[in-house]
């Protein structure tokens, strides 16, 4: 009983670190893209993921490393990296730059909704009444965010243009929502999470670098700029968050970990008010209310699911 309580307490601590880490990524990217470039942000964050996760995976597992994977698990984790780390981040960081961190984060949190839909359609899981209630809360929160975005952009921007802007974080949420399907497939094949995460980060980095080279926009990232420093901080923050999140799930039950992890949108709102200049982030009571509703909905869906 004492050991279970100790594990739960450790899980609370690790989940809290993960929530702060994910929130920190939003703020660092917002500050960096003020004077910097979104593609530089994605590239630097991905490189940080690789440089931190890959060595840890090598140290914590013995060779031959190929024995850790099956063909299906390797393909699954690679697909998760492309969807969740490459495409989702490009969309998410672009949204943070265009809309702000406090508006983007509640919409990104709706990835739980899409993950549930994918699980029902692709894995045959059952949709419960609690799932449905959580989904209603998430949709209501996103509706408030949409309303606030339309109000903030002013009459000079059409409803279609506002909808196009909101499509960025929604599309990112869809990509993040499909990621657990691939990860679950890889884990079911017996591949440990750290080597899987290493494959995700490496494949995402290679694909994004290839995309930049194909588009003719692969240039040198300014190493001594303030923007790059913020991107590095964001990369370290999100990597620590991932590691803390997975570690929390190994020592504590989902019902302890997930509610804390879903606090990220509220943490983004609070940290935006405390640390971001008003010219970068305009946090209103409607945004705060929407984030709260989304947190309730995502927590309900995550715990039940």
Order of alpha helices (4+ residues) and beta strands (2+ residues): alpha-alpha-alpha-alpha-alpha-alpha-alpha-alpha-alpha-alpha-alpha-alpha-alpha
